[in-house]
Amino acid sequence: MINFPLLLARWWRDLPVLLVVNTLIAVLCTLSSKPEYFLDNLLISHSIGFSISALNTLAFCSGGGMGGHRLWRLIVVLPLGLFCGFKLAYFLGAPDVISYFWLNPQYQWRWIALAFLVSVAATGFFFVLYRSQTYRAQLATEQQQLAEVRQSEIAAQLAMLQAQIEPHFLFNTLANMRSLITRDAALAQTMLDHLNDYLRASLSRTRKKQVTLAEELDLVCALLAITKIRLGDRLQYQIDVPADLQAALLPPLLLQPLVENALEHGIEPAIEGGQLHIVADVFEKLLRLRVYDTGLGLQTAGEEGVGLPNVRKRLENLYGKQGRLALYPNVPCGVIAELTLPLNKI
């Protein structure tokens, strides 16, 4: 079955080059004869070139590519294209070369040379063209397969990194709850209720590729509520996120490790505790999330643990240079964790 869309696409794509090749052949034939024959040469050259091109493209689309059909196409397309080209040129006003040839073959060397040049040039051109197209198609297929493999590897890696973050928060919370049970059972039960709310909200989201910033903030608020129970007045926090950024999309569990890191390494070790401030805005057309804390600062933060390196790795895999996590000193004390990624909304 002939693939007409493919036939038309190939014809339109090859048309400019075909016009140039046919015109050059007509010029060469005119230089070898008389200038007054140029229009006839041009008409015959284009007729033969278009006939061979049309037949060759038709055979290519109906035959499923080059493969083992090249010799068959060469035998059939060349003489048929010559005959159709001469007849088409005669129909358009050129001399009837075929009839003249049978009547006076010794005077038709110019037309025979023209036909030979057009046939050889057109056949060689389309042979090289379709061969290169076949190679490009194979290369594109291989590149697509490699891209799919790479995408699968990245997806598996992201799933592994995300899976490392989830139990990290869970284990810390359970350890805190265990220590609280012996001191205040009622407060431990309240913390358990917050943890239950957190897990109920997170389990339906953390397996998604993207969540909204509002959903991510729900998890962060649950985390802060749990920590507030444990630290009491030593923790003060504030969240400033404009309403128009609530629908911004980001990978799940991307903001939570920043908040957890600020609590664990900054505010909790400080004797007087500290303040935590979450801010979201747009900077250079990128979504920017910043977590300020007034804790001990970078010099005593120690190792970053699991959360922050995983955030960096996920940003790198998902967004390349557009995704970035940076830590800055928060004057006079504490740390600013800044997260930037492409701004996409629902």
Sequence and secondary structure as in RCSB ss.txt:
>XXXX:A:sequence
MINFPLLLARWWRDLPVLLVVNTLIAVLCTLSSKPEYFLDNLLISHSIGFSISALNTLAFCSGGGMGGHRLWRLI
VVLPLGLFCGFKLAYFLGAPDVISYFWLNPQYQWRWIALAFLVSVAATGFFFVLYRSQTYRAQLATEQQQLAEVR
QSEIAAQLAMLQAQIEPHFLFNTLANMRSLITRDAALAQTMLDHLNDYLRASLSRTRKKQVTLAEELDLVCALLA
ITKIRLGDRLQYQIDVPADLQAALLPPLLLQPLVENALEHGIEPAIEGGQLHIVADVFEKLLRLRVYDTGLGLQT
AGEEGVGLPNVRKRLENLYGKQGRLALYPNVPCGVIAELTLPLNKI
>XXXX:A:secstr
   HHHHHHHHHHHHHHHHHHHHHHHHHHHHTS GGGHHHHHHHHHHHHHHHHHHHHHHHHHHTSSGGGHHHHHH
HHHHHHHHHHHHHHHHTTS  HHHHHHH GGG HHHHHHHHHHHHHHHHHHHHHHHHHHHHHHHHHHHHHHHHHH
HHHHHHHHHHHHHHHHHHHHHHHHHHHHHHHTT HHHHHHHHHHHHHHHHHHHTTTTSS EEHHHHHHHHHHHHH
HHHHHHGGGEEEEEE  GGGTTBEE TTSSHHHHHHHIIIIITTSTT EEEEEEEEEETTEEEEEEEE SS GGG
    TTHHHHHHHHHHHHHGGG EEEEEE SSSSEEEEEEEE  B 
